[in-house]
Amino acid sequence: MPAYNVKQGDAFLLPVTVLLNGEGVDIHSVEAAEFTLGRVRKTYPGEVTYDQGEGCFQVPLSQKDTFSLPPDDGVPFDVRVKFNGGTVLGTRRMPVFAAADALSQTVI
């Protein structure tokens, strides 16, 4: 996953490709997934969707979510996937976000 530079108050869909042994996971084998960015937690199915055409999860980040990121610091991002049958595998946490501070903390 490439590093992202965001500004507090940004709102966007974060594309996340999950690889298992170098291959994209088969979404039909996934029961649930958890995406954690700092203190923000999103889950699939639910808030997070899966884009079949792109082969990636779409994690929505709201202005409120990005305002919660500490400014000018690396923010850890963590992914855990629960497969059909109960196996849960996680990725190595990496500081992939750098959030620039915003002068205004108002959601628009």
C-alpha positions in Angstrom: 0.0 0.0 0.0 1.5 3.4 -0.9 1.9 6.1 1.7 -0.9 8.7 1.7 -0.6 12.3 2.7 -3.9 13.7 3.8 -5.0 16.9 5.5 -7.2 16.8 8.6 -10.8 17.3 7.4 -10.3 15.4 4.1 -13.1 12.9 3.2 -12.5 10.2 0.6 -12.6 6.5 -0.2 -9.4 4.7 0.6 -8.7 1.8 -1.8 -7.1 -1.2 0.0 -5.9 -4.3 -1.7 -5.4 -7.3 0.6 -2.8 -9.8 -0.6 -2.4 -13.4 0.6 0.8 -15.1 -0.6 1.2 -12.3 -3.2 -2.3 -12.8 -4.6 -5.4 -10.7 -4.0 -7.8 -12.4 -1.6 -10.9 -14.0 -3.0 -13.7 -11.9 -1.7 -16.0 -15.0 -1.7 -13.7 -16.5 1.0 -13.9 -13.4 3.2 -16.5 -13.4 6.1 -15.4 -10.1 7.6 -12.6 -7.6 7.6 -11.5 -4.9 10.0 -9.6 -1.7 8.9 -8.1 0.5 11.7 -6.5 3.8 11.1 -5.3 5.4 14.3 -8.5 5.3 16.5 -10.8 5.0 13.4 -12.2 1.5 12.9 -14.3 0.4 9.8 -15.6 -3.0 9.0 -16.6 -5.2 6.0 -19.4 -5.9 5.4 -20.9 -2.7 6.6 -19.2 0.6 6.1 -16.5 -0.8 3.9 -17.5 -2.1 0.5 -15.6 -4.3 -2.0 -15.0 -3.1 -5.6 -15.0 -6.3 -7.8 -13.7 -4.4 -10.9 -10.7 -3.0 -9.0 -10.2 -6.0 -6.7 -10.0 -3.8 -3.6 -11.9 -2.8 -0.5 -13.2 0.8 -0.4 -12.7 2.2 3.1 -14.7 5.5 3.6 -13.0 8.1 5.6 -15.1 11.1 6.7 -14.0 14.6 7.7 -14.6 13.6 11.3 -12.4 10.5 10.9 -9.5 12.5 9.4 -9.8 15.3 12.0 -9.1 12.6 14.6 -5.7 11.9 13.1 -2.7 13.4 14.9 -1.2 16.2 12.8 2.3 15.9 11.2 2.8 12.3 12.4 2.7 8.8 10.9 -0.6 7.1 11.7 -0.6 3.3 11.9 -2.9 1.4 9.6 -3.9 -2.2 10.4 -6.0 -4.8 8.5 -7.4 -8.1 9.8 -9.4 -10.5 7.7 -11.7 -13.3 8.9 -12.1 -16.0 6.3 -15.0 -18.4 6.0 -14.3 -21.2 8.4 -12.9 -18.9 11.1 -9.3 -18.3 10.2 -8.2 -14.7 11.0 -5.1 -13.2 9.4 -3.7 -9.7 9.9 -1.2 -7.6 8.1 1.9 -6.0 9.6 1.0 -2.5 10.9 2.7 0.2 9.0 2.7 4.0 9.5 1.2 4.8 6.1 -0.5 8.1 6.7 0.9 11.5 7.4 -1.8 14.0 8.3 -1.3 17.7 7.8 -3.1 19.9 10.3 -6.0 22.1 9.3 -6.5 25.6 10.4 -10.3 25.0 10.8 -11.7 22.0 12.7 -15.2 22.5 11.3 -16.9 19.8 9.2 -18.2 21.3 6.0 
